[in-house]
Amino acid sequence: MVPIPLTDHIRRRSFWAFTLLLIVANVWAFLIELSLGPELNHVVVLYGLVPARYAPRALFNLPAELTLAPVFVSMFLHGGWLHLLGNMLFLFVFGRSIEDRFGHFPFLLLYLVSGIAAALAQIIVNSGSRVPTIGASGAIAGVLGAYFVCYPGARITTLIPLFILFWTVELPAILLLGYWFLIQFLAGFQMLSIQTATAGGVAWWAHIGGFVTGALLALTLRPRRRGPAIEIIS
């Protein structure tokens, strides 16, 4: 059972322009992917994050554009519509309030730094992998970590699927995001025992690295406005 967040109930006081911009950028990048046809595999191999390329011996043999560019470009590549839409839903639900709390540019900084930290975590933990890692989920995990710190009591309208049945409930963010992080943590440790150089799957440690980084940044960044830590729409 995977809970699906639909919206939060925070009273925001500014428009979430950069959250929208990031969603548009990710969708635009995905549409470009679809237009590439057979060339897409080449682009993913070239600009996806391949941990083995960052091993000391390999690193010095790569041109700069293939060491730095994939860290950023891979954040905007997705493996399919479900991958894209799932990530954009999480960004929409949790990004708006974090952007409102810290301001547009600090929010963008948190997103990008969390994405970089997620990439580093994946490189360190899965250093022998030659499989490209793509997706915005590491950066979005940073937004989730920031939300966990800033709005633990916020109520999140959540869709609960069970076989063919669906219903919505309001869950506190600390429960929903805590459950999400626990799943990543347990799956990440399980992955350590079975990883191989050519095994694919979910980049659990990228999620963990992004989440922790976002939480730490939220403790460091100064809120844009003074006032109550949480305002809940009844």
C-alpha positions as CSV (number, residue, x, y, z in Angstrom):
1,M,0.0,0.0,0.0
2,V,1.5,3.3,-1.1
3,P,-0.2,6.4,0.2
4,I,-0.5,9.1,-2.5
5,P,-0.5,12.7,-1.2
6,L,-3.0,15.0,-3.0
7,T,-2.7,18.4,-1.3
8,D,-1.8,20.0,2.0
9,H,-3.8,22.5,4.1
10,I,-1.2,25.2,4.7
11,R,-2.4,28.8,4.2
12,R,0.2,30.2,1.8
13,R,0.8,33.9,1.4
14,S,2.6,34.1,-1.9
15,F,2.3,32.4,-5.3
16,W,4.5,29.3,-5.8
17,A,6.2,30.5,-9.0
18,F,9.4,28.5,-8.7
19,T,7.6,25.3,-7.9
20,L,5.5,25.8,-11.0
21,L,8.6,26.7,-13.0
22,L,10.3,23.4,-11.9
23,I,7.2,21.4,-12.8
24,V,7.1,23.1,-16.3
25,A,10.9,22.5,-16.8
26,N,10.5,18.8,-15.9
27,V,7.5,18.3,-18.2
28,W,9.3,20.2,-21.0
29,A,12.4,18.1,-20.6
30,F,10.3,14.9,-20.7
31,L,8.6,16.1,-23.9
32,I,12.0,16.6,-25.5
33,E,12.9,13.0,-24.4
34,L,9.8,11.7,-26.2
35,S,10.8,13.6,-29.4
36,L,14.3,12.0,-29.5
37,G,13.1,8.5,-30.6
38,P,16.0,6.0,-30.8
39,E,18.5,8.7,-29.7
40,L,16.9,8.8,-26.2
41,N,19.0,5.8,-25.0
42,H,22.2,7.6,-26.0
43,V,21.2,10.8,-24.2
44,V,20.3,8.9,-21.0
45,V,23.6,7.0,-21.0
46,L,25.4,10.3,-21.7
47,Y,23.6,12.5,-19.2
48,G,22.2,10.1,-16.7
49,L,24.2,9.9,-13.4
50,V,26.4,6.8,-13.7
51,P,28.2,6.3,-10.3
52,A,31.0,4.2,-11.8
53,R,32.1,7.2,-13.9
54,Y,33.1,9.0,-10.7
55,A,35.5,6.4,-9.5
56,P,39.0,8.0,-9.1
57,R,40.5,6.3,-12.1
58,A,37.5,7.0,-14.4
59,L,37.0,10.5,-13.2
60,F,40.2,11.9,-14.6
61,N,39.6,10.4,-18.0
62,L,36.2,12.1,-18.5
63,P,35.7,15.5,-20.0
64,A,34.3,18.1,-17.6
65,E,30.9,18.2,-19.4
66,L,30.4,14.5,-18.6
67,T,31.3,14.9,-14.9
68,L,29.3,18.0,-13.9
69,A,26.5,18.1,-16.5
70,P,24.9,14.8,-15.5
71,V,24.6,15.8,-11.9
72,F,22.2,18.6,-13.0
73,V,20.7,17.2,-16.3
74,S,19.8,13.9,-14.7
75,M,17.5,15.8,-12.3
76,F,15.2,16.7,-15.3
77,L,15.2,13.3,-17.0
78,H,12.5,10.7,-16.3
79,G,11.9,7.1,-17.3
80,G,8.2,7.4,-18.2
81,W,4.9,9.2,-17.6
82,L,4.3,7.4,-14.3
83,H,7.8,8.4,-13.1
84,L,7.3,12.0,-14.1
85,L,3.7,12.4,-12.9
86,G,4.5,10.9,-9.5
87,N,7.5,13.2,-8.9
88,M,5.6,16.3,-10.1
89,L,2.7,15.4,-7.7
90,F,5.0,15.3,-4.7
91,L,6.7,18.5,-5.8
92,F,3.3,20.2,-6.2
93,V,2.0,19.0,-2.8
94,F,5.0,19.8,-0.7
95,G,7.0,22.4,-2.8
96,R,4.4,25.2,-2.6
97,S,4.5,25.6,1.2
98,I,8.3,25.4,1.4
99,E,8.7,28.0,-1.3
100,D,6.2,30.2,0.6
101,R,8.2,29.8,3.8
102,F,11.7,30.5,2.6
103,G,11.2,32.5,-0.6
104,H,11.6,31.8,-4.2
105,F,15.4,31.7,-4.6
106,P,16.2,30.0,-1.3
107,F,13.6,27.3,-2.2
108,L,15.4,26.8,-5.6
109,L,18.7,26.6,-3.8
110,L,17.3,24.0,-1.4
111,Y,16.0,22.0,-4.3
112,L,19.2,22.0,-6.3
113,V,21.5,21.4,-3.4
114,S,19.4,18.5,-2.3
115,G,19.6,17.1,-5.8
116,I,23.4,17.4,-5.8
117,A,23.5,15.7,-2.3
118,A,21.2,12.9,-3.6
119,A,23.6,12.4,-6.5
120,L,26.6,12.2,-4.2
121,A,24.8,9.8,-1.9
122,Q,24.1,7.5,-4.9
123,I,27.7,7.7,-6.1
124,I,29.1,6.9,-2.7
125,V,26.8,4.0,-1.8
126,N,26.5,2.5,-5.3
127,S,30.0,3.4,-6.6
128,G,30.4,0.4,-8.9
129,S,27.1,0.8,-10.7
130,R,27.2,1.5,-14.5
131,V,23.4,2.0,-14.7
132,P,22.3,5.6,-15.3
133,T,20.3,7.2,-12.6
134,I,17.7,9.7,-13.7
135,G,14.8,11.6,-12.1
136,A,13.9,14.6,-9.9
137,S,13.1,12.4,-6.9
138,G,16.4,13.1,-5.1
139,A,15.8,16.9,-5.3
140,I,12.2,16.5,-4.4
141,A,13.2,14.3,-1.4
142,G,15.0,17.4,-0.1
143,V,11.7,19.3,-0.3
144,L,10.0,16.5,1.7
145,G,12.8,16.7,4.3
146,A,12.3,20.4,4.6
147,Y,8.5,20.0,4.9
148,F,9.0,17.3,7.6
149,V,11.0,19.8,9.7
150,C,8.9,22.9,9.0
151,Y,5.3,21.5,9.0
152,P,5.2,18.2,10.9
153,G,1.6,18.9,12.1
154,A,0.2,19.9,8.7
155,R,-2.7,17.7,7.5
156,I,-2.1,16.1,4.1
157,T,-5.1,14.9,2.1
158,T,-3.9,11.4,1.1
159,L,-5.3,8.8,-1.3
160,I,-5.1,5.3,0.1
161,P,-5.3,2.6,-2.6
162,L,-6.2,-0.9,-1.6
163,F,-6.7,-3.3,-4.5
164,I,-9.6,-1.8,-6.4
165,L,-10.7,0.4,-3.5
166,F,-9.7,4.0,-3.0
167,W,-10.4,6.4,-0.2
168,T,-9.0,9.7,1.1
169,V,-7.9,10.5,4.6
170,E,-6.1,13.4,6.2
171,L,-2.7,12.4,7.7
172,P,-0.2,14.5,9.6
173,A,2.9,15.2,7.6
174,I,5.1,13.7,10.3
175,L,3.3,10.4,9.9
176,L,3.1,10.4,6.1
177,L,6.7,11.6,5.5
178,G,8.1,9.6,8.3
179,Y,6.6,6.5,6.7
180,W,8.0,7.5,3.3
181,F,11.5,7.9,4.8
182,L,11.3,4.6,6.7
183,I,10.5,2.8,3.4
184,Q,13.5,4.4,1.7
185,F,15.8,3.6,4.6
186,L,14.8,-0.1,4.8
187,A,14.9,-0.6,1.1
188,G,18.2,1.2,0.9
189,F,19.8,-1.2,3.4
190,Q,18.3,-4.1,1.6
191,M,19.8,-2.9,-1.6
192,L,23.3,-2.9,-0.1
193,S,23.3,-6.7,0.0
194,I,22.1,-7.3,-3.5
195,Q,23.5,-4.4,-5.6
196,T,25.6,-5.2,-8.7
197,A,27.2,-3.1,-11.4
198,T,24.4,-3.7,-13.8
199,A,21.3,-3.9,-11.5
200,G,18.7,-1.2,-12.0
201,G,15.8,-0.1,-9.8
202,V,15.0,2.7,-7.4
203,A,17.8,5.0,-6.2
204,W,16.9,4.6,-2.6
205,W,20.1,6.2,-1.2
206,A,19.6,9.3,-3.5
207,H,16.2,9.7,-1.8
208,I,17.8,9.4,1.7
209,G,20.6,11.8,0.9
210,G,18.2,14.3,-0.6
211,F,15.7,14.1,2.3
212,V,18.4,14.5,5.0
213,T,20.0,17.4,3.2
214,G,16.6,19.2,2.8
215,A,15.9,18.7,6.5
216,L,19.3,20.2,7.5
217,L,18.9,23.1,5.1
218,A,15.4,23.9,6.5
219,L,17.0,24.1,9.9
220,T,19.6,26.5,8.6
221,L,17.7,28.8,6.2
222,R,15.9,31.8,7.6
223,P,12.2,31.9,7.0
224,R,11.1,34.7,4.8
225,R,8.4,35.8,7.2
226,R,8.2,35.7,11.0
227,G,5.1,34.2,12.5
228,P,3.6,30.9,13.4
229,A,5.4,27.9,12.1
230,I,2.2,26.5,10.7
231,E,-1.2,27.8,9.6
232,I,-3.8,25.2,8.9
233,I,-6.9,25.8,6.8
234,S,-9.8,24.4,8.7
